[in-house]
Amino acid sequence: MTVLDLSVVTLNIGGGEKNFEEYPHNTQKSRQDSLKGLVEHLDAQILCLQEVSQYVDADGLTHSLMEDIQKAGHYDYSIYGPTLSMETHMQVKKDVMVRGIFSDWRDWSKGNAILSRLPFARLSDPTQPGVPRNIPLYQPVTYEGNRDTDPRFALLTRLKKPPFPYLINLHLTTLVGERPPQSSPEKIEEAHHLRSEQIQRLLDLVREYILKVNAPLILAGDFNATRDEFGIAHLLESDHNFYHLMPEGRNPSHEGLEEPIDHIFFYPKERLVDYSCCIEAGELSRRASDHLPVVATLSIK
């Protein structure tokens, strides 16, 4: 029996980057140094990141933390999937885009990333090297410069090592006004509905080629949802038997909340030999971002 041991981390780094716009340089650099130190400390084989930002300057040079994170974690393989960009979604209500225009940036973008010590494989033939795909889950007709209209994507790949598990990294919608202290029942209901729709689109994507053949799948990311929300409790767990890698203690993964909103799931449960999961809540994590990393080690047959 082939068993693959993996360590996987999911982390939203938006609070560590601040997109060059909110903090003075010394504070920004301190956060970025903490983030690089955290990546080195976690030492995961697979790193799923959300809210990675980068910009291309007037000379065509790309400025991003990706290269620094790759070096810190010794990752030979990486992919960045943009979800929002100045080139596609230019909006004068978005401060960083206006700043980019007057700084002569050719582009600015934000998205998800996967960094790996294992090579990526083709989705159709895992013995061959492949390129991950950036799949849209939610694309509003117009972008209004706020999180309510942020497009949402999922990065899909496969690892080139038996039993060739699929891997998905996603970041689901959150709305202004769904969380305390300004939360309203209408906004909460709307946000739950949008996230359920996005999870349903993901399930439609993977049903035929992954779920029906019981291929191993790791699903990780910032769901912006607690485990009891309909999209997770019913669509993922009850209806499709995704197994939640429950972190010890169920500590919150984002400041100001009582439960985790960042999660790692596995499918199908019968191919999971063993696992452990925790939320890394040390001082380094808290300095690096406003989210805390969810860390899982799992053995897959």
Order of alpha helices (4+ residues) and beta strands (2+ residues): beta-alpha-alpha-beta-beta-alpha-beta-alpha-alpha-beta-beta-beta-beta-beta-alpha-beta-beta-beta-beta-alpha-beta
